[in-house]
Amino acid sequence: MQSRLAGVALQLAALATFVAMDTIIKLLTAGFPVVQVMWARFFFGVLTVTLAMRVITGQIPWRSRAPGLQTLRSLTLAFCNLLFTMALVHIPLADATAVGFASPLLTIALAAVWLKEPVGWRRWTGVGIGLLGVVVLLRPPFIFGTAPVHWAMLLPLGTAALFAVYQILTRKLAAIDDPRTTILHTSFAASLVTSAALPFDWVWPSAGGWGALMMLGVLGGLGHGLLVLAYARAPASLLAPMSYTQMIWAVLASMLVFGDVPDMLTLVGMAVIAGGGILVALPDRARR
């Protein structure tokens, strides 16, 4: 029980860290190419995690029993971040985050199918309600009779699908590798791919720009480190609903930092998703 509570606490801390990172990413996309922002997030993330691991534990447990899965997980995260960062160029942070909340719902489905974790009817109902909320956020014209939303609203949906796979890979690797090894591998392959693309799109930063780019790596490394530790202590079907707390912080950051106030349909969609999340979070009653 204590291990699960620790996993939930670590998950919540990771989500707050991700919102801070996403806020800085949106600020940076106004002056830097998307590829450069992604490179900073992963490159400085690798440096941060490696240095922290060395200082805290005195070791760098790099060797993995499943290097292929570690590489796949890192590249999945890279594509996930690419889609989300591209979305932030065009749409508000709160909107992008809200659509991305299809990810916990998909994670529960994948946890049931892939990891064989027990998921009862109440959670499946919550998944259905949550996906209905995503439909409200996307506002199909043939349903709502409104003007089509910006095409970039579809990008976080791709992010959601990829992040669900990333979360399941994280949970699967928790049974194979030391959590420290998974933390070290989180940004490695992604940093190699973005470094290869960097010469084609680069803007030289100022001193403040370098500081902001480095901060992405610190927050990214910290957030995913906390996420790995969380999934090592609790099942994916329990942790996934906790992600809904990120929506609150994203809305506040969107309003306070960017002045983007969500409209009524966005708030309704968020409320429906939250309702589905509450059902998902409720434990299934054990059969006698």
Backbone hydrogen bonds in HBPLUS format (Angstrom, degrees):
<---DONOR---> <-ACCEPTOR-->    atom                        ^
c    i                          cat <-CA-CA->   ^        H-A-AA   ^      H-
h    n   atom  resd res      DA  || num        DHA   H-A  angle D-A-AA Bond
n    s   type  num  typ     dist DA aas  dist angle  dist       angle   num
A0005-LEU N   A0001-MET O   3.02 MM   4  6.36 158.0  2.07 151.6 157.7     1
A0006-ALA N   A0002-GLN O   2.95 MM   4  6.13 153.7  2.02 145.1 152.3     2
A0007-GLY N   A0003-SER O   2.98 MM   4  6.24 146.9  2.09 140.9 150.1     3
A0008-VAL N   A0004-ARG O   2.97 MM   4  6.30 151.7  2.05 148.5 155.5     4
A0009-ALA N   A0005-LEU O   2.99 MM   4  6.26 162.7  2.02 150.1 154.3     5
A0010-LEU N   A0006-ALA O   2.98 MM   4  6.15 158.9  2.03 148.1 153.7     6
A0011-GLN N   A0007-GLY O   2.96 MM   4  6.12 151.2  2.05 142.4 150.6     7
A0012-LEU N   A0008-VAL O   2.98 MM   4  6.27 159.5  2.03 153.9 158.3     8
A0013-ALA N   A0009-ALA O   3.09 MM   4  6.32 158.6  2.14 146.6 152.2     9
A0014-ALA N   A0010-LEU O   2.97 MM   4  6.17 152.0  2.05 144.1 152.0    10
A0015-LEU N   A0011-GLN O   3.02 MM   4  6.30 153.8  2.09 150.1 156.6    11
A0016-ALA N   A0012-LEU O   3.17 MM   4  6.45 158.7  2.22 149.5 153.9    12
A0017-THR N   A0013-ALA O   3.16 MM   4  6.36 152.7  2.24 143.2 150.6    13
A0018-PHE N   A0014-ALA O   2.96 MM   4  6.27 148.4  2.07 146.2 155.1    14
A0019-VAL N   A0015-LEU O   3.13 MM   4  6.44 151.8  2.21 148.3 154.3    15
A0020-ALA N   A0016-ALA O   3.29 MM   4  6.58 159.2  2.33 144.4 149.2    16
A0021-MET N   A0017-THR O   3.02 MM   4  6.31 154.9  2.09 146.7 154.0    17
A0022-ASP N   A0018-PHE O   2.81 MM   4  6.05 160.4  1.84 152.2 157.4    18
A0023-THR N   A0019-VAL O   2.96 MM   4  6.14 152.3  2.04 147.2 154.2    19
A0024-ILE N   A0020-ALA O   3.22 MM   4  6.50 158.3  2.27 145.1 149.9    20
A0025-ILE N   A0021-MET O   2.91 MM   4  6.19 154.5  1.97 149.5 157.6    21
A0026-LYS N   A0022-ASP O   2.97 MM   4  6.22 161.8  2.00 150.3 153.5    22
A0027-LEU N   A0023-THR O   3.14 MM   4  6.39 155.3  2.20 143.8 150.6    23
A0028-LEU N   A0024-ILE O   2.90 MM   4  6.13 154.2  1.97 150.1 157.2    24
A0029-THR N   A0025-ILE O   2.95 MM   4  6.18 145.1  2.07 151.6 160.6    25
A0030-ALA N   A0027-LEU O   3.42 MM   3  5.88 158.6  2.47 106.2 112.2    26
A0031-GLY N   A0028-LEU O   2.96 MM   3  5.64 159.7  2.00 119.7 125.5    27
A0032-PHE N   A0028-LEU O   2.91 MM   4  5.89 138.6  2.08 155.7 167.9    28
A0037-VAL N   A0033-PRO O   3.11 MM   4  6.44 157.2  2.16 152.5 158.7    29
A0038-MET N   A0034-VAL O   2.94 MM   4  6.21 160.2  1.98 153.6 159.2    30
A0039-TRP N   A0035-VAL O   2.85 MM   4  6.05 157.3  1.90 147.6 154.3    31
A0040-ALA N   A0036-GLN O   3.04 MM   4  6.26 162.6  2.07 148.2 151.7    32
A0041-ARG N   A0037-VAL O   3.07 MM   4  6.30 158.3  2.12 145.6 151.7    33
A0042-PHE N   A0038-MET O   3.05 MM   4  6.34 154.9  2.12 153.9 159.3    34
A0043-PHE N   A0039-TRP O   2.71 MM   4  5.69 167.7  1.72 162.0 166.0    35
A0044-PHE N   A0040-ALA O   3.14 MM   4  5.64 152.3  2.22 132.3 140.2    36
A0046-VAL N   A0042-PHE O   2.94 MM   4  6.21 151.0  2.02 149.1 153.7    37
A0047-LEU N   A0043-PHE O   3.20 MM   4  6.57 163.7  2.23 148.7 152.6    38
A0048-THR N   A0044-PHE O   2.92 MM   4  5.95 158.4  1.96 139.6 145.9    39
A0049-VAL N   A0045-GLY O   2.99 MM   4  6.11 170.2  2.00 151.8 154.2    40
A0050-THR N   A0046-VAL O   2.97 MM   4  6.03 165.7  1.99 151.3 155.9    41
A0051-LEU N   A0047-LEU O   3.00 MM   4  6.04 165.6  2.02 148.0 152.3    42
A0052-ALA N   A0048-THR O   2.93 MM   4  6.03 163.8  1.96 148.8 154.0    43
A0053-MET N   A0049-VAL O   2.86 MM   4  5.93 157.9  1.91 147.8 154.1    44
A0054-ARG N   A0050-THR O   3.03 MM   4  6.19 155.5  2.09 144.5 150.9    45
A0055-VAL N   A0051-LEU O   2.98 MM   4  6.20 161.6  2.01 153.1 157.7    46
A0056-ILE N   A0052-ALA O   2.87 MM   4  5.89 167.2  1.89 152.5 156.6    47
A0057-THR N   A0053-MET O   2.96 MM   4  5.63 157.8  2.01 138.8 145.9    48
A0058-GLY N   A0054-ARG O   2.89 MM   4  4.55 128.7  2.16 111.6 124.7    49
A0062-TRP N   A0060-ILE O   2.74 MM   2  5.64 124.6  2.05 117.9 101.3    50
A0070-GLN N   A0066-ALA O   3.05 MM   4  6.35 156.7  2.11 153.0 160.3    51
A0071-THR N   A0067-PRO O   2.94 MM   4  6.11 156.9  1.99 145.6 151.1    52
A0072-LEU N   A0068-GLY O   2.94 MM   4  6.17 161.7  1.97 148.7 154.0    53
A0073-ARG N   A0069-LEU O   2.87 MM   4  6.02 157.3  1.92 146.4 152.6    54
A0074-SER N   A0070-GLN O   3.02 MM   4  6.25 160.3  2.06 146.8 151.6    55
A0075-LEU N   A0071-THR O   2.94 MM   4  6.16 163.6  1.97 154.5 158.8    56
A0076-THR N   A0072-LEU O   2.86 MM   4  5.96 150.2  1.95 145.4 154.1    57
A0077-LEU N   A0073-ARG O   3.05 MM   4  6.30 153.5  2.12 144.7 151.2    58
A0078-ALA N   A0074-SER O   3.00 MM   4  6.33 145.3  2.12 139.6 149.7    59
A0079-PHE N   A0075-LEU O   3.03 MM   4  6.36 164.1  2.06 155.5 156.3    60
A0080-CYS N   A0076-THR O   2.95 MM   4  6.07 151.9  2.03 143.6 152.5    61
A0081-ASN N   A0077-LEU O   2.90 MM   4  6.10 159.1  1.94 149.9 154.1    62
A0082-LEU N   A0078-ALA O   2.92 MM   4  6.15 147.0  2.03 144.1 154.2    63
A0083-LEU N   A0079-PHE O   3.12 MM   4  6.33 166.5  2.14 151.9 152.5    64
A0084-PHE N   A0080-CYS O   3.18 MM   4  6.40 163.2  2.21 146.4 151.4    65
A0085-THR N   A0081-ASN O   2.84 MM   4  5.85 162.4  1.87 148.6 153.7    66
A0086-MET N   A0082-LEU O   3.01 MM   4  6.14 158.9  2.06 147.2 153.1    67
A0087-ALA N   A0083-LEU O   3.02 MM   4  6.22 145.8  2.14 139.6 149.1    68
A0088-LEU N   A0084-PHE O   3.03 MM   4  6.33 149.7  2.12 146.3 153.8    69
A0089-VAL N   A0086-MET O   3.31 MM   3  5.41 143.7  2.45  97.3 107.1    70
A0090-HIS N   A0087-ALA O   2.97 MM   3  5.57 144.8  2.09 114.5 123.4    71
A0091-ILE N   A0087-ALA O   2.95 MM   4  6.04 159.3  2.00 162.3 169.1    72
A0096-ALA N   A0092-PRO O   3.09 MM   4  6.36 168.1  2.10 156.0 159.1    73
A0097-THR N   A0093-LEU O   2.91 MM   4  6.04 162.2  1.95 152.8 158.2    74
A0098-ALA N   A0094-ALA O   2.88 MM   4  5.99 156.3  1.94 145.0 151.9    75
A0099-VAL N   A0095-ASP O   3.08 MM   4  6.33 168.4  2.09 155.5 156.8    76
A0100-GLY N   A0096-ALA O   3.06 MM   4  6.17 151.3  2.15 140.5 149.2    77
A0101-PHE N   A0098-ALA O   3.04 MM   3  5.36 157.6  2.09 106.6 113.7    78
A0102-ALA N   A0099-VAL O   3.25 MM   3  6.29 145.8  2.37 126.5 127.6    79
A0103-SER N   A0100-GLY O   3.02 MM   3  5.94 169.1  2.04 123.6 127.2    80
A0106-LEU N   A0102-ALA O   2.97 MM   4  6.25 158.9  2.01 155.2 161.6    81
A0107-THR N   A0103-SER O   2.78 MM   4  5.98 147.4  1.89 152.1 162.7    82
A0108-ILE N   A0104-PRO O   3.10 MM   4  6.33 151.5  2.18 142.7 147.8    83
A0109-ALA N   A0105-LEU O   3.29 MM   4  6.64 158.2  2.34 144.2 149.4    84
A0110-LEU N   A0106-LEU O   2.90 MM   4  6.15 161.8  1.94 150.8 155.9    85
A0111-ALA N   A0107-THR O   2.73 MM   4  5.90 152.1  1.81 148.0 156.7    86
A0112-ALA N   A0108-ILE O   3.06 MM   4  6.26 148.4  2.16 143.6 150.8    87
A0113-VAL N   A0109-ALA O   3.06 MM   4  6.32 157.5  2.11 146.9 153.1    88
A0114-TRP N   A0110-LEU O   2.63 MM   4  5.39 159.6  1.67 149.5 156.8    89
A0117-GLU N   A0111-ALA O   3.01 MM   6  5.66 168.7  2.02 142.5 139.6    90
A0124-TRP N   A0120-GLY O   3.18 MM   4  6.53 156.4  2.23 149.3 156.5    91
A0125-THR N   A0121-TRP O   2.90 MM   4  6.12 150.9  1.98 147.1 154.8    92
A0126-GLY N   A0122-ARG O   3.00 MM   4  6.30 154.4  2.07 143.2 150.2    93
A0127-VAL N   A0123-ARG O   2.90 MM   4  6.20 147.8  2.00 145.7 154.5    94
A0128-GLY N   A0124-TRP O   3.09 MM   4  6.41 157.2  2.14 145.7 150.6    95
A0129-ILE N   A0125-THR O   2.98 MM   4  6.31 160.6  2.02 154.4 159.3    96
A0130-GLY N   A0126-GLY O   2.88 MM   4  5.99 161.8  1.91 148.7 154.2    97
A0131-LEU N   A0127-VAL O   2.97 MM   4  6.19 156.0  2.03 149.6 155.5    98
A0132-LEU N   A0128-GLY O   3.08 MM   4  6.33 142.9  2.23 139.7 149.9    99
A0132-LEU N   A0129-ILE O   3.09 MM   3  5.02 121.1  2.46  92.7 107.8   100
A0133-GLY N   A0129-ILE O   3.08 MM   4  6.49 145.6  2.20 144.9 154.0   101
A0133-GLY N   A0130-GLY O   3.07 MM   3  5.04 119.2  2.46  92.8 107.5   102
A0134-VAL N   A0130-GLY O   3.12 MM   4  6.55 142.3  2.27 140.7 151.0   103
A0135-VAL N   A0131-LEU O   3.08 MM   4  6.45 149.7  2.17 143.6 150.9   104
A0136-VAL N   A0132-LEU O   3.08 MM   4  6.48 150.1  2.17 145.0 152.9   105
A0137-LEU N   A0133-GLY O   3.06 MM   4  6.40 152.0  2.14 144.4 151.5   106
A0138-LEU N   A0134-VAL O   2.97 MM   4  6.31 148.8  2.07 148.0 156.6   107
A0139-ARG N   A0135-VAL O   2.95 MM   4  6.14 132.2  2.18 143.0 155.9   108
A0139-ARG N   A0136-VAL O   3.26 MM   3  5.05 133.1  2.50  91.9 104.4   109
A0143-ILE N   A0140-PRO O   2.98 MM   3  5.52 159.3  2.02 117.9 124.7   110
A0144-PHE N   A0140-PRO O   3.06 MM   4  6.25 170.5  2.07 163.9 165.8   111
A0145-GLY N   A0141-PRO O   2.72 MM   4  4.62 139.4  1.88 125.2 133.9   112
A0153-MET N   A0150-HIS O   2.93 MM   3  5.76 169.2  1.94 126.3 130.0   113
A0154-LEU N   A0151-TRP O   3.11 MM   3  5.95 167.8  2.13 121.6 125.2   114
A0155-LEU N   A0152-ALA O   3.07 MM   3  5.32 145.2  2.20 104.4 114.0   115
A0157-LEU N   A0154-LEU O   3.09 MM   3  5.21 129.7  2.35  98.1 112.0   116
A0158-GLY N   A0154-LEU O   3.31 MM   4  6.79 147.7  2.42 147.5 155.1   117
A0158-GLY N   A0155-LEU O   3.07 MM   3  5.24 120.8  2.44 101.6 115.3   118
A0159-THR N   A0155-LEU O   2.98 MM   4  6.36 151.9  2.06 145.9 154.9   119
A0160-ALA N   A0156-PRO O   2.80 MM   4  6.03 147.7  1.90 141.8 149.6   120
A0161-ALA N   A0157-LEU O   3.16 MM   4  6.51 157.1  2.22 145.7 150.0   121
A0162-LEU N   A0158-GLY O   3.06 MM   4  6.29 166.6  2.08 152.9 156.3   122
A0163-PHE N   A0159-THR O   2.78 MM   4  5.91 156.9  1.83 152.3 159.4   123
A0164-ALA N   A0160-ALA O   2.99 MM   4  6.14 144.1  2.13 143.2 151.9   124
A0165-VAL N   A0161-ALA O   3.30 MM   4  6.64 154.7  2.37 142.2 147.9   125
A0166-TYR N   A0162-LEU O   2.91 MM   4  6.23 154.5  1.98 145.1 153.1   126
A0167-GLN N   A0163-PHE O   2.88 MM   4  6.08 154.1  1.95 145.7 151.1   127
A0168-ILE N   A0164-ALA O   3.09 MM   4  6.35 156.5  2.15 145.9 151.9   128
A0169-LEU N   A0165-VAL O   2.92 MM   4  6.16 158.1  1.97 152.6 158.8   129
A0170-THR N   A0166-TYR O   2.93 MM   4  6.15 148.4  2.03 142.5 151.6   130
A0171-ARG N   A0167-GLN O   2.98 MM   4  6.28 156.6  2.03 145.9 151.5   131
A0172-LYS N   A0168-ILE O   2.86 MM   4  6.08 156.7  1.92 148.4 155.3   132
A0173-LEU N   A0169-LEU O   2.87 MM   4  6.01 158.6  1.92 148.5 153.7   133
A0174-ALA N   A0170-THR O   3.11 MM   4  6.25 129.6  2.37 136.6 149.2   134
A0174-ALA N   A0171-ARG O   3.23 MM   3  5.13 134.5  2.45  92.0 104.4   135
A0175-ALA N   A0172-LYS O   3.26 MM   3  5.81 154.2  2.33 109.5 115.8   136
A0176-ILE N   A0173-LEU O   2.95 MM   3  4.90 156.8  2.00 103.3 110.9   137
A0177-ASP N   A0173-LEU O   2.86 MM   4  5.76 164.4  1.89 159.7 162.4   138
A0181-THR N   A0178-ASP O   2.84 MM   3  5.27 128.1  2.11 111.4 125.2   139
A0182-THR N   A0178-ASP O   3.24 MM   4  6.70 154.9  2.31 153.2 160.3   140
A0183-ILE N   A0179-PRO O   2.94 MM   4  6.21 155.4  2.00 148.6 155.6   141
A0184-LEU N   A0180-ARG O   3.03 MM   4  6.25 156.6  2.08 144.5 150.0   142
A0185-HIS N   A0181-THR O   3.07 MM   4  6.33 147.0  2.18 145.2 154.1   143
A0186-THR N   A0182-THR O   3.07 MM   4  6.09 120.8  2.44 141.7 155.4   144
A0186-THR N   A0183-ILE O   3.29 MM   3  5.27 149.3  2.39  98.7 107.4   145
A0191-SER N   A0187-SER O   2.85 MM   4  5.86 147.4  1.96 144.5 152.7   146
A0192-LEU N   A0188-PHE O   3.15 MM   4  6.50 149.4  2.25 148.9 157.1   147
A0193-VAL N   A0189-ALA O   3.11 MM   4  6.39 162.0  2.14 152.1 155.8   148
A0194-THR N   A0190-ALA O   3.03 MM   4  6.20 170.1  2.04 152.5 155.3   149
A0195-SER N   A0191-SER O   2.94 MM   4  5.87 146.7  2.05 137.3 146.7   150
A0196-ALA N   A0192-LEU O   3.11 MM   4  6.30 147.7  2.22 142.5 149.9   151
A0198-LEU N   A0194-THR O   3.04 MM   4  6.07 122.4  2.38 138.5 153.0   152
A0198-LEU N   A0195-SER O   3.30 MM   3  5.03 142.2  2.45  92.0 102.5   153
A0200-PHE N   A0197-ALA O   3.21 MM   3  5.90 152.5  2.29 119.0 126.4   154
A0201-ASP N   A0198-LEU O   3.05 MM   3  5.60 162.0  2.08 121.3 126.6   155
A0210-TRP N   A0206-SER O   2.87 MM   4  6.18 156.0  1.92 153.1 158.1   156
A0211-GLY N   A0207-ALA O   3.13 MM   4  6.42 155.3  2.19 142.6 149.2   157
A0212-ALA N   A0208-GLY O   2.99 MM   4  6.30 154.4  2.06 148.2 154.5   158
A0213-LEU N   A0209-GLY O   2.91 MM   4  6.15 160.7  1.95 152.0 157.5   159
A0214-MET N   A0210-TRP O   2.88 MM   4  6.07 157.9  1.93 150.4 156.4   160
A0215-MET N   A0211-GLY O   2.98 MM   4  6.14 147.1  2.09 139.4 148.6   161
A0216-LEU N   A0212-ALA O   3.22 MM   4  6.58 139.4  2.40 141.7 150.7   162
A0217-GLY N   A0214-MET O   3.02 MM   3  5.32 119.7  2.40 102.2 116.0   163
A0218-VAL N   A0214-MET O   3.15 MM   4  6.57 155.5  2.21 149.5 156.5   164
A0219-LEU N   A0215-MET O   2.91 MM   4  6.12 172.5  1.92 157.8 159.0   165
A0220-GLY N   A0216-LEU O   2.78 MM   4  5.84 159.5  1.82 148.7 155.7   166
A0221-GLY N   A0217-GLY O   2.85 MM   4  5.83 165.4  1.87 145.8 150.4   167
A0222-LEU N   A0218-VAL O   2.97 MM   4  6.06 159.7  2.01 144.5 150.7   168
A0223-GLY N   A0219-LEU O   2.81 MM   4  5.88 164.4  1.84 148.5 153.4   169
A0224-HIS N   A0220-GLY O   3.02 MM   4  6.12 174.0  2.03 152.9 154.7   170
A0225-GLY N   A0221-GLY O   2.97 MM   4  5.89 141.8  2.12 136.1 147.2   171
A0226-LEU N   A0222-LEU O   2.99 MM   4  6.20 159.6  2.03 149.7 154.3   172
A0227-LEU N   A0223-GLY O   2.97 MM   4  6.23 147.1  2.08 140.3 150.3   173
A0228-VAL N   A0224-HIS O   2.95 MM   4  6.10 158.8  1.99 144.7 148.6   174
A0229-LEU N   A0225-GLY O   3.11 MM   4  6.37 164.6  2.14 148.8 152.9   175
A0230-ALA N   A0226-LEU O   2.92 MM   4  6.11 146.3  2.04 141.8 151.6   176
A0231-TYR N   A0227-LEU O   3.00 MM   4  6.29 161.9  2.03 153.5 156.8   177
A0232-ALA N   A0228-VAL O   3.06 MM   4  6.25 126.6  2.35 140.3 154.3   178
A0233-ARG N   A0230-ALA O   3.02 MM   3  5.35 156.2  2.08 108.2 115.9   179
A0234-ALA N   A0230-ALA O   3.12 MM   4  6.32 129.5  2.39 149.0 163.0   180
A0238-LEU N   A0235-PRO O   3.09 MM   3  5.51 146.7  2.21 108.8 118.2   181
A0239-LEU N   A0235-PRO O   3.16 MM   4  6.48 161.3  2.19 153.9 159.3   182
A0240-ALA N   A0236-ALA O   2.94 MM   4  5.83 161.5  1.98 155.0 158.3   183
A0242-MET N   A0239-LEU O   2.98 MM   3  5.44 135.8  2.18 113.5 125.7   184
A0243-SER N   A0240-ALA O   3.09 MM   3  5.69 159.0  2.13 117.7 123.8   185
A0244-TYR N   A0241-PRO O   3.18 MM   3  6.02 171.8  2.19 123.1 125.2   186
A0245-THR N   A0242-MET O   3.21 MM   3  6.11 168.5  2.22 124.8 127.2   187
A0246-GLN N   A0243-SER O   2.99 MM   3  5.65 153.8  2.06 116.8 124.2   188
A0247-MET N   A0244-TYR O   3.16 MM   3  5.54 146.4  2.28 106.7 114.9   189
A0250-ALA N   A0246-GLN O   2.95 MM   4  6.14 153.3  2.02 149.9 158.1   190
A0251-VAL N   A0247-MET O   3.03 MM   4  6.21 157.2  2.09 147.6 152.4   191
A0252-LEU N   A0248-ILE O   3.13 MM   4  6.40 165.2  2.16 151.0 154.8   192
A0253-ALA N   A0249-TRP O   2.89 MM   4  6.06 161.7  1.93 148.2 153.5   193
A0254-SER N   A0250-ALA O   2.86 MM   4  5.97 155.3  1.92 144.7 152.0   194
A0255-MET N   A0251-VAL O   2.98 MM   4  6.20 151.7  2.06 147.7 154.8   195
A0256-LEU N   A0252-LEU O   2.84 MM   4  5.94 174.5  1.85 157.8 159.7   196
A0257-VAL N   A0253-ALA O   2.91 MM   4  5.49 158.6  1.96 139.2 146.2   197
A0258-PHE N   A0254-SER O   3.28 MM   4  5.27 137.6  2.47 111.5 123.4   198
A0260-ASP N   A0254-SER O   3.00 MM   6  5.41 160.5  2.04 139.8 134.1   199
A0259-GLY N   A0255-MET O   3.06 MM   4  4.41 130.7  2.31 106.9 116.6   200
A0267-LEU N   A0263-ASP O   3.06 MM   4  6.37 158.7  2.10 152.6 158.8   201
A0268-VAL N   A0264-MET O   2.82 MM   4  6.12 154.8  1.89 152.8 160.5   202
A0269-GLY N   A0265-LEU O   2.87 MM   4  6.06 163.4  1.89 149.5 154.0   203
A0270-MET N   A0266-THR O   2.92 MM   4  6.17 155.9  1.98 147.3 154.1   204
A0271-ALA N   A0267-LEU O   2.88 MM   4  6.11 153.8  1.95 144.5 151.8   205
A0272-VAL N   A0268-VAL O   2.91 MM   4  6.21 157.2  1.96 154.3 160.0   206
A0273-ILE N   A0269-GLY O   2.98 MM   4  6.19 161.5  2.01 148.1 153.4   207
A0274-ALA N   A0270-MET O   2.82 MM   4  6.04 156.6  1.87 147.7 154.9   208
A0275-GLY N   A0271-ALA O   2.85 MM   4  6.11 149.6  1.94 143.4 151.9   209
A0276-GLY N   A0272-VAL O   2.97 MM   4  6.31 157.9  2.02 150.2 155.4   210
A0277-GLY N   A0273-ILE O   2.83 MM   4  6.11 148.6  1.93 144.5 154.6   211
A0278-ILE N   A0274-ALA O   2.88 MM   4  6.20 143.0  2.01 146.9 156.0   212
A0279-LEU N   A0275-GLY O   3.24 MM   4  6.59 160.4  2.28 148.2 152.1   213
A0280-VAL N   A0276-GLY O   2.96 MM   4  6.20 154.7  2.03 146.3 154.1   214
A0281-ALA N   A0277-GLY O   2.87 MM   4  6.03 145.4  1.99 141.1 150.3   215
A0282-LEU N   A0278-ILE O   3.15 MM   4  6.40 133.7  2.38 143.2 153.8   216
